[in-house]
């Protein structure tokens, strides 16, 4: 073997590990995505949301996906920081709380990682995330409270059961009702968080019933908590829904909850769409192709449902789950 060929072989052997590594990365062709979300056990809404992302963000669709679930903001922040360390291409976030994200989002941007918000907004400069595909939680609250005022009840004595404090959903669904409390048009019998939990909501209503304080409205910030509240009413023999003594309001539009409206057992359910995955997938594919996004913020189209007008077709079209 002549010296020239020998030298070429030595050089090739020296650099071959790097060639193999780079080639392996390129051949995989997968986009690395880290998803930070609330756990599916949180609610029927969240179960549908998680299922939607699991359906879209798959290896078959071109993604290598890691997902972290928590209802605690500090745990979510740590997970996002780990995704940055892992070198993902994109981080998708449904934040447990709106505050505390600036440092992590800044680190992601400096690392060249693009961030998408979904389901909920958070308090951060728009320059720190690529786009947000979210519900307008404040509009959900405004729509629900406008419906409640339109009922023209002789009095409004309200049990207000809140979701996880500091979350975008809680802040938005609370704000409109707080304005009525402040204006004196509605009376706050109790305002307390059940952190989306059915059993805790039941306890809150049981406590009010035992106190003897009169009430005629239950405004629960998700369907599960409304279900717990109704269980307390049923055990106490208190009527509810159409022609009942207590107006029952929930959010999320699970099919089982909309069936309660159709049966006249509940009065109102506010829609919250869990389907953001396909929109974000399209945005990522646009960026990967070298394009630019048409919108920085995409708002889901949502409405409220009234027991007096809801139909089976509405349940089939808009209901979540089974």
Protein Blocks (a to p, Z undefined) as FASTA:
>chain_A
ZZklmmmmmmmmmmmmmmmmmmmmmmnopacdddddddfklpmklmmmmmmmmmmmcfkn
opacdddddfbfklmmmmmmmmmmnopabdcdddfbfghklmmmmmmmmnopacddehia
cdddfklpfbdcdddfklmmmmmmmmmmmnopabdcdddddddehiaklmmmmmmmmmmm
mnopaccfbacdeehpaklmmmmmmmmmmnopacfbdcdfbfklmmmmmmmmmmnopaed
ehiabdcddehjaaklmmmmmnopambdcdddfblklmmmmmmmmmmnopacfbfbdcdd
dddddfklpcfklmmmmpgcZZ
